Amino acid sequence: MPKNTPSDDVAPETPETDAASVGKGRATPTRKEREAARKRPLVPDDRRAAAKASKAELAARRDRARVGMERGEERYLPARDKGPQKRFVRDYVDARWSVGEILLPLMVLVILTYFIPNEFIAIYALTAVWAVILLVVIDCLILGRTLRKKLAAKFGADKVEKVTWYAAMRAVQLRALRLPKPQVKRGEFPA
């Protein structure tokens, strides 16, 4: 029978006893050592590389913010677009057809009619633009009134913000140019 060695007499160490007896395994750094480790030069060694890295980081952050805003992520939205009520308004406006969406293409057509030497075509085109502008105003007023009622039903009458102008400006824009991008398809009205 072999003789007992000192290592046989010691019980195997468990994780609890190991951590309690060993500690962190190094001395606590002094304040002077910590301050020295934090020191960095005010001016980097390679200024061109540092400037290039800084520009690349800034461009990446800007790109991430742009993509986040297009997706409608709350933290990247400007103050005018933040909040659950504004999200509801955006979704409601994006789900419906608006008369204002044809206003910009119509104005481009009117400008093109001025190149035609016939006066009557230009007069009819200008009259059509004014008629559409009147329809847009009526549509925006109806939209604002409808949204105020829906917001009062969903969020409570005392918490309804003034959203008529916000809704009208979004309704007049072409759907493809709206920011944040539409999150719902046409006809998918928010609940």
MARLO-203053 format. One record per residue: x, y, z of N, C-alpha, C, O in turn; residue number from 1. Coordinates in Angstrom, 3 decimals. Example, Ala and Ser with C-alpha at 12.3 -4.5 7.8 and 13.67 -1.06 7.14 Angstrom:
2
n.u;n.v;n.w;ca.u;ca.v;ca.w;c.u;c.v;c.w;o.u;o.v;o.w;k
13.190;-5.690;7.800;12.300;-4.500;7.800;13.200;-3.300;7.800;14.236;-3.319;8.465;1
12.850;-2.250;7.080;13.670;-1.060;7.140;12.900;0.030;7.870;13.409;1.138;8.039;2
REM end
This chain:
191
n.u;n.v;n.w;ca.u;ca.v;ca.w;c.u;c.v;c.w;o.u;o.v;o.w;k
0.832;-1.176;0.000;0.000;0.000;0.000;0.879;1.243;0.000;1.812;1.346;0.797;1
0.581;2.199;-0.903;1.449;3.360;-0.971;1.264;4.258;0.246;0.223;4.260;0.903;2
2.264;4.978;0.500;2.273;5.894;1.633;1.444;7.137;1.303;1.457;7.607;0.165;3
0.728;7.665;2.287;-0.086;8.873;2.067;0.821;10.075;1.860;1.736;10.340;2.639;4
0.534;10.791;0.785;1.278;12.019;0.529;0.469;13.173;1.081;-0.734;13.034;1.302;5
1.103;14.302;1.307;0.361;15.438;1.860;-0.789;15.877;0.951;-1.786;16.400;1.449;6
-0.682;15.687;-0.327;-1.766;16.119;-1.210;-2.982;15.218;-1.075;-4.093;15.648;-1.382;7
-2.807;13.980;-0.625;-3.951;13.089;-0.449;-4.783;13.481;0.748;-5.990;13.239;0.767;8
-4.167;14.078;1.742;-4.890;14.440;2.959;-5.799;15.646;2.758;-6.777;15.804;3.488;9
-5.495;16.501;1.779;-6.262;17.730;1.563;-7.494;17.398;0.720;-7.413;16.677;-0.275;10
-8.630;17.938;1.144;-9.872;17.726;0.392;-9.810;18.554;-0.894;-9.216;19.632;-0.913;11
-10.426;18.047;-1.966;-10.424;18.833;-3.205;-11.156;20.154;-2.994;-12.165;20.223;-2.292;12
-10.613;21.214;-3.628;-11.204;22.540;-3.440;-12.452;22.694;-4.301;-12.483;22.268;-5.455;13
-13.469;23.304;-3.728;-14.706;23.587;-4.440;-14.645;25.028;-4.915;-13.803;25.795;-4.447;14
-15.531;25.416;-5.848;-15.494;26.803;-6.331;-15.711;27.830;-5.230;-15.170;28.934;-5.301;15
-16.515;27.474;-4.186;-16.768;28.450;-3.125;-15.511;28.697;-2.309;-15.169;29.841;-2.010;16
-14.814;27.600;-1.947;-13.622;27.766;-1.125;-12.483;28.348;-1.938;-11.650;29.072;-1.392;17
-12.425;28.050;-3.237;-11.376;28.563;-4.090;-11.440;30.085;-4.188;-10.417;30.757;-4.058;18
-12.640;30.635;-4.419;-12.796;32.074;-4.559;-12.554;32.781;-3.242;-12.011;33.885;-3.226;19
-12.949;32.164;-2.131;-12.812;32.819;-0.838;-11.355;32.860;-0.397;-10.932;33.835;0.223;20
-10.597;31.845;-0.697;-9.236;31.792;-0.196;-8.246;32.516;-1.102;-7.263;33.062;-0.602;21
-8.465;32.541;-2.401;-7.483;33.084;-3.322;-7.636;34.587;-3.487;-6.627;35.287;-3.572;22
-8.847;35.109;-3.537;-9.061;36.525;-3.782;-9.042;36.812;-5.265;-9.383;35.948;-6.072;23
-8.646;38.018;-5.631;-8.660;38.364;-7.054;-7.353;38.041;-7.751;-7.272;38.118;-8.976;24
-6.354;37.690;-7.008;-5.119;37.228;-7.613;-4.125;38.311;-7.960;-3.102;38.018;-8.578;25
-4.384;39.546;-7.591;-3.439;40.626;-7.861;-3.685;41.740;-6.852;-4.728;41.793;-6.199;26
-2.726;42.608;-6.742;-2.838;43.705;-5.781;-3.734;44.799;-6.335;-3.824;44.987;-7.548;27
-4.385;45.506;-5.454;-5.217;46.633;-5.863;-4.308;47.748;-6.361;-3.359;48.121;-5.671;28
-4.584;48.293;-7.563;-3.699;49.350;-8.063;-3.871;50.630;-7.248;-4.958;50.946;-6.763;29
-2.785;51.337;-7.117;-2.850;52.598;-6.380;-3.508;53.657;-7.259;-3.672;53.463;-8.463;30
-3.874;54.753;-6.659;-4.495;55.840;-7.400;-3.563;56.356;-8.488;-3.990;56.648;-9.605;31
-2.282;56.462;-8.142;-1.299;56.945;-9.104;-1.226;56.021;-10.317;-1.128;56.498;-11.447;32
-1.272;54.732;-10.103;-1.222;53.769;-11.199;-2.476;53.849;-12.074;-2.395;53.771;-13.300;33
-3.634;54.005;-11.426;-4.882;54.111;-12.191;-4.907;55.376;-13.037;-5.325;55.339;-14.194;34
-4.464;56.495;-12.470;-4.424;57.744;-13.226;-3.455;57.649;-14.399;-3.739;58.155;-15.485;35
-2.323;57.010;-14.185;-1.345;56.851;-15.258;-1.899;55.978;-16.387;-1.618;56.225;-17.560;36
-2.685;54.957;-16.030;-3.265;54.081;-17.052;-4.323;54.803;-17.883;-4.528;54.471;-19.050;37
-4.995;55.788;-17.289;-6.040;56.535;-17.994;-5.492;57.625;-18.897;-6.193;58.086;-19.798;38
-4.267;58.040;-18.679;-3.710;59.164;-19.439;-3.544;58.786;-20.901;-3.046;57.712;-21.240;39
-3.974;59.697;-21.746;-3.811;59.550;-23.180;-3.307;60.880;-23.723;-3.578;61.929;-23.139;40
-2.604;60.848;-24.795;-2.135;62.124;-25.348;-3.311;62.929;-25.899;-4.279;62.367;-26.412;41
-3.209;64.257;-25.785;-4.269;65.129;-26.302;-4.328;65.084;-27.818;-5.402;65.161;-28.414;42
-3.180;64.962;-28.423;-3.102;64.904;-29.875;-2.601;63.515;-30.261;-1.550;63.088;-29.782;43
-3.333;62.802;-31.119;-2.872;61.459;-31.505;-1.579;61.527;-32.321;-1.238;62.564;-32.891;44
-0.880;60.411;-32.360;0.389;60.351;-33.097;0.172;60.578;-34.589;0.905;61.340;-35.217;45
-0.821;59.925;-35.147;-1.103;60.058;-36.578;-2.414;60.813;-36.739;-3.496;60.230;-36.666;46
-2.301;62.109;-36.957;-3.505;62.950;-37.018;-4.403;62.598;-38.203;-5.627;62.621;-38.081;47
-3.813;62.278;-39.324;-4.620;61.954;-40.510;-5.438;60.691;-40.282;-6.617;60.638;-40.634;48
-4.824;59.693;-39.704;-5.548;58.452;-39.433;-6.638;58.685;-38.397;-7.731;58.128;-38.504;49
-6.342;59.511;-37.389;-7.342;59.811;-36.357;-8.514;60.587;-36.955;-9.670;60.318;-36.627;50
-8.220;61.543;-37.827;-9.292;62.313;-38.468;-10.127;61.417;-39.370;-11.352;61.532;-39.407;51
-9.466;60.532;-40.091;-10.181;59.608;-40.966;-11.078;58.678;-40.162;-12.220;58.426;-40.546;52
-10.561;58.166;-39.042;-11.360;57.292;-38.178;-12.534;58.043;-37.566;-13.633;57.502;-37.445;53
-12.294;59.290;-37.184;-13.370;60.098;-36.608;-14.472;60.361;-37.636;-15.658;60.280;-37.313;54
-14.083;60.673;-38.867;-15.070;60.904;-39.924;-15.862;59.637;-40.230;-17.074;59.679;-40.442;55
-15.154;58.513;-40.246;-15.838;57.250;-40.528;-16.831;56.911;-39.418;-17.934;56.435;-39.687;56
-16.435;57.157;-38.176;-17.347;56.886;-37.052;-18.563;57.807;-37.097;-19.688;57.367;-36.863;57
-18.335;59.079;-37.397;-19.436;60.038;-37.498;-20.378;59.674;-38.637;-21.597;59.759;-38.488;58
-19.818;59.269;-39.775;-20.655;58.868;-40.907;-21.461;57.619;-40.582;-22.617;57.503;-40.990;59
-20.863;56.685;-39.850;-21.588;55.476;-39.464;-22.732;55.809;-38.514;-23.829;55.261;-38.627;60
-22.459;56.730;-37.562;-23.538;57.136;-36.642;-24.656;57.864;-37.379;-25.834;57.644;-37.099;61
-24.289;58.731;-38.321;-25.310;59.441;-39.103;-26.132;58.484;-39.943;-27.352;58.622;-40.042;62
-25.466;57.519;-40.544;-26.165;56.530;-41.367;-27.117;55.702;-40.513;-28.243;55.426;-40.926;63
-26.672;55.306;-39.329;-27.527;54.526;-38.423;-28.748;55.360;-37.991;-29.859;54.837;-37.899;64
-28.535;56.644;-37.731;-29.650;57.515;-37.346;-30.636;57.689;-38.496;-31.848;57.709;-38.284;65
-30.109;57.817;-39.720;-30.995;57.970;-40.889;-31.837;56.723;-41.094;-33.044;56.809;-41.322;66
-31.191;55.552;-41.010;-31.928;54.299;-41.184;-32.950;54.128;-40.061;-34.077;53.693;-40.300;67
-32.550;54.473;-38.838;-33.470;54.376;-37.709;-34.668;55.302;-37.859;-35.791;54.935;-37.512;68
-34.428;56.504;-38.378;-35.534;57.432;-38.596;-36.462;56.926;-39.684;-37.682;57.021;-39.553;69
-35.897;56.390;-40.760;-36.739;55.854;-41.832;-37.618;54.719;-41.324;-38.771;54.595;-41.737;70
-37.090;53.900;-40.443;-37.850;52.777;-39.895;-38.851;53.201;-38.828;-39.733;52.428;-38.455;71
-38.712;54.430;-38.339;-39.638;54.906;-37.316;-39.226;54.527;-35.903;-40.068;54.500;-35.005;72
-37.937;54.230;-35.683;-37.465;53.907;-34.341;-37.538;55.164;-33.488;-37.024;56.217;-33.866;73
-38.179;55.043;-32.339;-38.511;56.185;-31.497;-37.288;57.029;-31.113;-37.377;58.257;-31.098;74
-36.172;56.407;-30.809;-35.028;57.187;-30.321;-34.350;58.000;-31.412;-33.610;58.933;-31.100;75
-34.575;57.681;-32.676;-33.961;58.435;-33.766;-34.905;59.485;-34.352;-34.491;60.261;-35.213;76
-36.133;59.528;-33.918;-37.097;60.480;-34.473;-36.870;61.868;-33.897;-36.462;61.999;-32.743;77
-37.128;62.911;-34.687;-37.096;64.256;-34.124;-38.266;64.445;-33.156;-39.209;63.654;-33.158;78
-38.204;65.471;-32.349;-39.216;65.692;-31.308;-40.633;65.794;-31.886;-41.592;65.368;-31.243;79
-40.771;66.354;-33.091;-42.109;66.521;-33.661;-42.774;65.193;-34.009;-43.998;65.129;-34.127;80
-41.972;64.117;-34.178;-42.513;62.819;-34.580;-42.595;61.807;-33.442;-43.042;60.681;-33.663;81
-42.180;62.170;-32.245;-42.119;61.205;-31.152;-43.466;61.068;-30.453;-44.269;61.999;-30.410;82
-43.680;59.888;-29.914;-44.847;59.640;-29.085;-45.857;58.718;-29.740;-45.901;58.592;-30.964;83
-46.676;58.069;-28.904;-47.656;57.122;-29.435;-48.757;57.790;-30.250;-49.284;57.182;-31.182;84
-49.112;59.027;-29.920;-50.160;59.707;-30.691;-49.672;60.048;-32.093;-50.406;59.887;-33.068;85
-48.441;60.517;-32.191;-47.904;60.841;-33.516;-47.756;59.570;-34.349;-47.969;59.593;-35.561;86
-47.394;58.470;-33.707;-47.286;57.189;-34.432;-48.664;56.777;-34.963;-48.784;56.311;-36.096;87
-49.699;56.952;-34.138;-51.059;56.636;-34.560;-51.446;57.507;-35.760;-52.019;57.019;-36.734;88
-51.125;58.801;-35.676;-51.460;59.726;-36.771;-50.736;59.315;-38.047;-51.341;59.274;-39.119;89
-49.442;59.011;-37.940;-48.684;58.588;-39.125;-49.297;57.344;-39.755;-49.481;57.274;-40.970;90
-49.611;56.360;-38.911;-50.188;55.119;-39.435;-51.549;55.357;-40.075;-51.868;54.763;-41.105;91
-52.344;56.219;-39.470;-53.674;56.505;-40.018;-53.562;57.220;-41.366;-54.257;56.874;-42.321;92
-52.684;58.215;-41.432;-52.518;58.969;-42.684;-51.954;58.068;-43.776;-52.373;58.148;-44.931;93
-50.994;57.201;-43.405;-50.382;56.320;-44.393;-51.338;55.233;-44.883;-51.147;54.691;-45.972;94
-52.357;54.912;-44.098;-53.297;53.855;-44.478;-54.360;54.353;-45.455;-55.044;53.541;-46.078;95
-54.509;55.649;-45.601;-55.579;56.167;-46.461;-55.014;56.857;-47.698;-53.840;57.224;-47.753;96
-55.887;57.019;-48.682;-55.551;57.799;-49.865;-55.877;59.248;-49.559;-56.932;59.535;-48.994;97
-54.995;60.162;-49.919;-55.231;61.583;-49.684;-55.221;62.333;-51.007;-54.496;61.975;-51.935;98
-56.029;63.366;-51.079;-56.074;64.199;-52.282;-54.750;64.942;-52.440;-54.321;65.223;-53.560;99
-54.106;65.256;-51.324;-52.854;66.002;-51.359;-51.722;65.281;-52.068;-50.755;65.916;-52.490;100
-51.825;63.983;-52.203;-50.761;63.223;-52.850;-50.653;63.529;-54.346;-49.589;63.348;-54.938;101
-51.741;63.990;-54.957;-51.694;64.299;-56.391;-51.337;65.759;-56.651;-51.166;66.164;-57.800;102
-51.224;66.551;-55.580;-50.983;67.977;-55.746;-49.627;68.262;-56.396;-49.559;69.048;-57.341;103
-48.568;67.655;-55.920;-47.240;67.922;-56.469;-47.110;67.475;-57.929;-46.621;68.249;-58.752;104
-47.531;66.255;-58.276;-47.458;65.895;-59.701;-48.313;66.812;-60.593;-47.937;67.120;-61.724;105
-49.451;67.236;-60.071;-50.307;68.138;-60.846;-49.618;69.478;-61.079;-49.721;70.048;-62.165;106
-48.923;69.979;-60.074;-48.217;71.255;-60.234;-47.095;71.139;-61.257;-46.836;72.087;-61.998;107
-46.436;70.006;-61.306;-45.400;69.801;-62.324;-46.029;69.839;-63.720;-45.477;70.433;-64.646;108
-47.187;69.198;-63.853;-47.883;69.236;-65.151;-48.292;70.654;-65.529;-48.210;71.030;-66.698;109
-48.733;71.444;-64.551;-49.123;72.827;-64.837;-47.921;73.626;-65.315;-48.035;74.421;-66.248;110
-46.788;73.423;-64.692;-45.579;74.133;-65.132;-45.240;73.746;-66.576;-44.838;74.593;-67.373;111
-45.403;72.491;-66.896;-45.128;72.050;-68.272;-46.113;72.650;-69.269;-45.754;72.866;-70.426;112
-47.346;72.925;-68.846;-48.328;73.514;-69.774;-47.969;74.945;-70.152;-48.439;75.448;-71.173;113
-47.144;75.606;-69.346;-46.751;76.973;-69.690;-45.831;77.003;-70.910;-45.645;78.060;-71.514;114
-45.263;75.877;-71.273;-44.419;75.820;-72.462;-45.240;75.624;-73.736;-44.716;75.738;-74.844;115
-46.534;75.330;-73.569;-47.422;75.183;-74.724;-47.935;76.577;-75.079;-48.389;77.299;-74.191;116
-47.877;76.971;-76.336;-48.255;78.342;-76.703;-49.755;78.648;-76.548;-50.142;79.810;-76.673;117
-50.588;77.677;-76.288;-52.025;77.906;-76.162;-52.349;78.440;-74.761;-52.031;77.803;-73.757;118
-52.996;79.636;-74.707;-53.335;80.265;-73.432;-54.394;79.480;-72.662;-54.338;79.385;-71.436;119
-55.342;78.930;-73.377;-56.469;78.277;-72.710;-56.034;77.027;-71.933;-56.600;76.720;-70.884;120
-55.049;76.321;-72.438;-54.574;75.137;-71.726;-53.958;75.551;-70.396;-54.189;74.906;-69.373;121
-53.176;76.625;-70.408;-52.562;77.109;-69.171;-53.622;77.589;-68.194;-53.500;77.355;-66.992;122
-54.648;78.250;-68.680;-55.722;78.737;-67.794;-56.480;77.560;-67.182;-56.782;77.568;-65.988;123
-56.787;76.553;-67.993;-57.486;75.379;-67.461;-56.623;74.621;-66.451;-57.117;74.125;-65.438;124
-55.342;74.544;-66.744;-54.438;73.841;-65.824;-54.340;74.583;-64.497;-54.362;73.958;-63.436;125
-54.233;75.906;-64.545;-54.161;76.691;-63.316;-55.465;76.593;-62.524;-55.439;76.537;-61.294;126
-56.592;76.574;-63.212;-57.884;76.398;-62.552;-57.961;75.026;-61.896;-58.495;74.895;-60.794;127
-57.438;74.016;-62.555;-57.433;72.671;-61.984;-56.578;72.617;-60.717;-56.935;71.941;-59.752;128
-55.458;73.326;-60.723;-54.605;73.349;-59.516;-55.339;73.996;-58.355;-55.297;73.486;-57.235;129
-56.013;75.113;-58.606;-56.747;75.782;-57.528;-57.893;74.907;-57.029;-58.192;74.902;-55.835;130
-58.528;74.177;-57.920;-59.599;73.274;-57.496;-59.038;72.146;-56.620;-59.641;71.775;-55.613;131
-57.896;71.615;-57.008;-57.278;70.551;-56.200;-56.815;71.104;-54.855;-56.951;70.429;-53.834;132
-56.277;72.311;-54.836;-55.863;72.919;-53.560;-57.064;73.057;-52.634;-56.959;72.790;-51.437;133
-58.202;73.472;-53.178;-59.418;73.576;-52.364;-59.834;72.197;-51.833;-60.226;72.070;-50.673;134
-59.747;71.172;-52.681;-60.064;69.809;-52.234;-59.089;69.319;-51.164;-59.485;68.613;-50.236;135
-57.823;69.693;-51.293;-56.817;69.301;-50.300;-57.135;69.931;-48.952;-57.050;69.266;-47.919;136
-57.500;71.204;-48.956;-57.840;71.886;-47.694;-59.044;71.216;-47.038;-59.040;70.977;-45.831;137
-60.055;70.917;-47.813;-61.242;70.253;-47.269;-60.880;68.859;-46.734;-61.319;68.468;-45.652;138
-60.077;68.121;-47.503;-59.650;66.790;-47.079;-58.851;66.850;-45.777;-59.038;66.008;-44.898;139
-57.965;67.837;-45.646;-57.154;67.963;-44.429;-58.008;68.338;-43.223;-57.756;67.864;-42.115;140
-59.010;69.181;-43.426;-59.901;69.532;-42.315;-60.694;68.315;-41.844;-60.855;68.099;-40.643;141
-61.180;67.537;-42.779;-61.913;66.310;-42.427;-60.973;65.318;-41.738;-61.348;64.679;-40.754;142
-59.758;65.196;-42.258;-58.768;64.297;-41.655;-58.459;64.704;-40.218;-58.417;63.853;-39.329;143
-58.244;65.993;-39.983;-57.949;66.477;-38.636;-59.085;66.213;-37.669;-58.854;65.804;-36.531;144
-60.293;66.440;-38.106;-61.459;66.215;-37.239;-61.613;64.718;-36.917;-61.882;64.345;-35.775;145
-61.440;63.880;-37.929;-61.539;62.432;-37.726;-60.455;61.948;-36.768;-60.719;61.138;-35.879;146
-59.244;62.444;-36.952;-58.151;62.018;-36.085;-58.339;62.465;-34.644;-58.023;61.710;-33.724;147
-58.840;63.663;-34.427;-59.090;64.114;-33.055;-60.079;63.194;-32.356;-59.903;62.867;-31.182;148
-61.123;62.773;-33.072;-62.104;61.855;-32.481;-61.478;60.502;-32.179;-61.692;59.945;-31.103;149
-60.710;59.973;-33.117;-60.086;58.658;-32.918;-59.047;58.697;-31.799;-58.949;57.760;-31.007;150
-58.278;59.774;-31.733;-57.287;59.907;-30.657;-57.957;60.039;-29.299;-57.473;59.485;-28.313;151
-59.070;60.771;-29.238;-59.802;60.905;-27.976;-60.355;59.563;-27.537;-60.362;59.258;-26.344;152
-60.816;58.761;-28.475;-61.337;57.441;-28.128;-60.229;56.501;-27.673;-60.446;55.674;-26.786;153
-59.048;56.617;-28.267;-57.960;55.687;-27.938;-57.153;56.125;-26.716;-56.861;55.309;-25.843;154
-56.794;57.399;-26.651;-55.899;57.869;-25.593;-56.608;58.661;-24.501;-56.000;58.944;-23.468;155
-57.851;59.021;-24.689;-58.569;59.838;-23.728;-58.643;61.270;-24.220;-57.688;61.791;-24.797;156
-59.777;61.900;-23.989;-60.009;63.250;-24.511;-59.057;64.275;-23.907;-58.719;65.261;-24.562;157
-58.618;64.059;-22.666;-57.742;65.028;-22.011;-56.287;64.927;-22.477;-55.496;65.835;-22.219;158
-55.926;63.844;-23.153;-54.539;63.648;-23.574;-54.325;63.837;-25.071;-53.256;63.502;-25.583;159
-55.301;64.357;-25.771;-55.182;64.533;-27.223;-54.340;65.772;-27.512;-54.651;66.875;-27.063;160
-53.269;65.563;-28.273;-52.421;66.673;-28.694;-53.005;67.307;-29.950;-53.910;66.758;-30.579;161
-52.474;68.467;-30.303;-52.899;69.107;-31.547;-52.126;68.451;-32.683;-50.918;68.640;-32.821;162
-52.830;67.689;-33.481;-52.176;66.912;-34.524;-52.710;67.218;-35.914;-52.285;66.586;-36.881;163
-53.619;68.159;-36.041;-54.227;68.443;-37.340;-53.174;68.890;-38.348;-53.154;68.401;-39.477;164
-52.301;69.811;-37.953;-51.286;70.328;-38.872;-50.284;69.225;-39.219;-49.864;69.101;-40.369;165
-49.906;68.430;-38.219;-48.971;67.316;-38.441;-49.561;66.333;-39.452;-48.870;65.897;-40.372;166
-50.827;65.989;-39.282;-51.494;65.051;-40.191;-51.625;65.654;-41.588;-51.426;64.963;-42.587;167
-51.957;66.933;-41.656;-52.131;67.585;-42.953;-50.818;67.627;-43.733;-50.805;67.368;-44.936;168
-49.717;67.951;-43.057;-48.428;68.008;-43.746;-47.991;66.631;-44.242;-47.370;66.512;-45.298;169
-48.316;65.608;-43.481;-47.960;64.254;-43.926;-48.870;63.817;-45.081;-48.417;63.127;-45.995;170
-50.132;64.208;-45.047;-51.085;63.806;-46.084;-50.781;64.477;-47.427;-51.117;63.927;-48.476;171
-50.157;65.645;-47.408;-49.872;66.371;-48.638;-48.610;65.827;-49.324;-48.433;66.013;-50.528;172
-47.746;65.165;-48.572;-46.508;64.641;-49.156;-46.787;63.394;-49.985;-47.740;62.658;-49.733;173
-45.932;63.177;-50.980;-45.999;61.928;-51.718;-45.631;60.790;-50.764;-44.727;60.934;-49.941;174
-46.313;59.696;-50.873;-46.096;58.573;-49.949;-44.642;58.103;-49.945;-44.112;57.759;-48.889;175
-44.000;58.084;-51.094;-42.619;57.601;-51.189;-41.624;58.552;-50.524;-40.525;58.129;-50.165;176
-41.980;59.812;-50.354;-41.066;60.807;-49.793;-41.278;61.065;-48.310;-40.555;61.871;-47.723;177
-42.239;60.410;-47.693;-42.531;60.657;-46.282;-41.431;60.095;-45.384;-40.895;59.014;-45.629;178
-41.110;60.857;-44.336;-40.180;60.391;-43.308;-40.839;60.572;-41.956;-41.373;61.650;-41.699;179
-40.833;59.606;-41.099;-40.397;58.237;-41.303;-41.241;57.540;-42.359;-42.393;57.904;-42.595;180
-40.648;56.535;-42.990;-41.330;55.812;-44.062;-42.616;55.181;-43.541;-42.693;54.812;-42.370;181
-43.626;55.054;-44.399;-44.878;54.414;-43.959;-44.636;53.002;-43.435;-43.941;52.204;-44.065;182
-45.220;52.705;-42.273;-45.057;51.400;-41.633;-46.240;50.477;-41.905;-46.197;49.292;-41.576;183
-47.303;51.027;-42.513;-48.500;50.225;-42.799;-48.824;50.327;-44.284;-48.409;51.269;-44.960;184
-49.564;49.355;-44.777;-50.005;49.380;-46.165;-51.315;50.155;-46.239;-51.956;50.422;-45.222;185
-51.692;50.506;-47.443;-52.981;51.211;-47.619;-54.116;50.307;-47.146;-54.157;49.118;-47.462;186
-55.017;50.884;-46.395;-56.166;50.130;-45.898;-55.943;49.487;-44.546;-56.903;49.005;-43.945;187
-54.715;49.456;-44.037;-54.418;48.880;-42.717;-54.467;49.982;-41.663;-53.430;50.452;-41.194;188
-55.667;50.385;-41.300;-55.825;51.453;-40.332;-55.468;50.975;-38.932;-55.747;49.826;-38.591;189
-54.853;51.831;-38.105;-54.493;51.405;-36.750;-55.744;51.213;-35.891;-56.778;51.845;-36.108;190
-55.615;50.327;-34.920;-56.761;50.027;-34.045;-56.860;51.021;-32.916;-57.763;50.922;-32.085;191
REM end
